Amino acid sequence: MKDWVAWHRDYDDPSSSLTARLESVRRHLVAAIGGVPPGVVRVVSLCAGQGHDVLGALPGHPRRGDVTARLVELDPRNTEAARRRVAGSGLGKVEIITGDAALTSQYAGLAPADVVLACGMFGNMTDANVERVISYCTQLCAAGGTVIWTRARSRFEPDGPAPVPQACAWFEERGFERVWVSDPGYEPCCGAHRFTAAPALLEPGATMFTFRPFRATALDPR
């Protein structure tokens, strides 16, 4: 089993690819929040880990007071770290949930959200599960909202399609328009897609994905 607490240690290295990816996610999260019309800004984060993206982007944001966020993460050690950070930040409308991020029930009452984060997930799934999550983004994301996602460019299914172009195609087939995708030479890709259609009703009691068993590789699979 992968130790997802130890995995976070690369954030302590400013030269790591994980830190560079985090900076991209934060930058687009800041822009996405800033682009929401006046009023409440709803943010949900799937497989949120210790919340470095949301909890790093919000404190200095001019609209931090508008944001209601829910971060869902299975590992209680990670959620405890996130709660400690929230406690010292004054971000009283950020909710940390210890639970299975695959369950649609975790997002009831907040979806469809203005910003959906699906970061550090897709590399741990089969292609079929990635497509399934993207399909559920049409329920999780509000019209005009943004999904920010990450996916390493390397194939983990040898005969499968190139992961990043395929993820973009799946989003765009479902009413999302591409806002930005990181440079093709950058392995731990980050992307942002804006939803241009009307959201579907959130399916109650559904499981959106499962992770495949972890196999160590030379590249971070998330």
N, C-alpha and C positions, 0 to 999 in steps of 0.2 A: 504494500500500500504506500502511496505517495504521502509524505508528511507535508501537508499544506501550510503548516505553521513555519517549518524550516524553509519552505519555498519562498516565503516572504523576505528572507534575509538578503536576497539580491537587491531589494530596495535600498539597503544601506550602502550599496556601492553606486556612486553617481555615474560610473562609466558602464554599468551593466545594461544589456539590451532591455531588461525588464523596466529599469528606471526610465530609459528613453521612451519606451512604449507608454508608461504611465504619464509622462509629460504630454504625449499626444492625446491621450484620453482626457486628461484634465483640460487641456486647451479647448477641445471640442465640447466638453461638458460645460465649461464656462460660457462658450458661445451659444450653445443650445439653450441654456437657462436664460441668457440675456435676450434671446429671440422670442421667448414666449410672451404673448400679450399680457398687459397688466393684470394682476390678480394672483391667485394661488398657482404655484408651479409644482407639479407632481412629478416625483422622480422615483423609479424603482430600479433596484440593482439585483440581478440574478447571480448567484454564486459569488457573493460580494467580498469574500475573504475578510480582511481587516478593514476594508472600506477606504483604502488609501486614495482612491480616485475621488469619491464624493467628499470625503472628509478633508481632503487636501484642496479641493476646488472651492468649497463653500465659504470658509471663514472670511476671505477677503472679497467675496462677491457682493456687489451693490444690492443684489436681490436676495441675499441670504435669508432675510426675514419672510420672503414669499414662499420659500421652498418647504414643502412637506415631502419627506423622503422615507422610503422603506428599503432597508438592506437585508437580504436574506442569504444566510450562510449556514451550512450544516455543522461545521466544526465548532464546538463551543469555545475552544481556546481562541479561535479567531474572532468570534463574536464578543468574547470578553475583552479582547484587545480593542475592538472597535468601540465598545461601550465606554471603556476608560477614556478613549480619545474624545468621544462625544461629551462626556462629563466635564472635560476641561475646556470645551470649545464654546459653550453657550448655544449650541445648535439643538434647541429643545424640541424641534419638530422633525428630528431624524430618529427613526425607529429602527432598532437592530433586532432582527428575528433570528433565533436559532432554530433551523428547520430545513426541510428539503425544498430547495429552490425550484425543483422541477414541478411542484404542485401548483396548479392555478389558484388554489384556495389561498395561497400566501399573499396574493395580490388583490384579493377582493376588497372593494372599498377605495382602492387607489388607482386601479386600472379602469379605463385607459389613461395612461400617464403621458405627461409632456416629454419626458426623457426616460428611455429604457436603456440600461447598461447590460450588455451581454458580453462581458470581458473575461478572458481566461477560461472559456468554456469549450469552444468549438473544437479545439485540438484534442479533447478528451472524448470525442463522440465519433460514431460512424457518420458517414455522409448523410445517411437517411435521418439520423437524429438531428443533425445540423439543419437540414431542410425542415424538419418538423418544428424546431424552435422558431425558425424564421416565419413559418406559417402562423404560429401562435403570437408572433409579434403584431399581427394584424388585430389581435384582441388586446394585447398589452399596451399598445401605443395609440395615443389620441391622433385625430386628424391634425396634420401640421406638426406633430411631434417628431422626435428624433430618436433613432436607435443607434447607439455607439457600440461597436463590436470589435473583437480582435480575433485573429486567426493566423498562426504561422503559415508561411507559404509552402512549406514542404508537404508532400503527400504522405499521409499515414495509411492510406489504402493504395497499394502499388498500382492497381489498374484504374484508380479513380480519377476524376477530373482535377485540374489545377484548383486547389481549394479556394483561393481568394476570388478569382473570376467567377467560379461557380457560386460562391456565397453572394456575390454582387448580383448575379443573374437571378438567383432565387428571391432576393429582396425585390428586385425591379419587376419581376413577374407578378408580384403581389401588391403593387401600388406604391412602392417606395422609390424615391429618386435619390440618386447618388449625390451626396454633399461633398465628400472627400474620401479618398483612399490613399494610404501612404505609398511612398515611392516603391516601384517594383523591385528594386534592389535591397529593400529593407525586409529582412526575414520575418520578424514578429509584427505582422501587419496590423494596422488599426484602420477602421473605416467608420463612416457615419452616413446614415441614410434617413431621409425625411419621408414621413408617411403622407401621401397625397390623397388617400381614399378615406372613407368612413370606417371607423373601427367596427369589428364584429363584437357581439356580446361575449363576455368572458365565459368560457365553458366551465361549469362547476365540476369540481372533483376530478379534473383531468391531470394526467402526468405528461408533461411536455417533452421529456427526454430521459435517457439513462446514460451514464458514463460507461465507457468500456473499461476493462481492467487495465490498470496503468502498467506500461512497459517503458523502462528507462531508455532514452535515446540521447544522442549527442545534442539534440536541440530541445528546448523547452516545448512540450507538446501543447501548451495552452495558447 
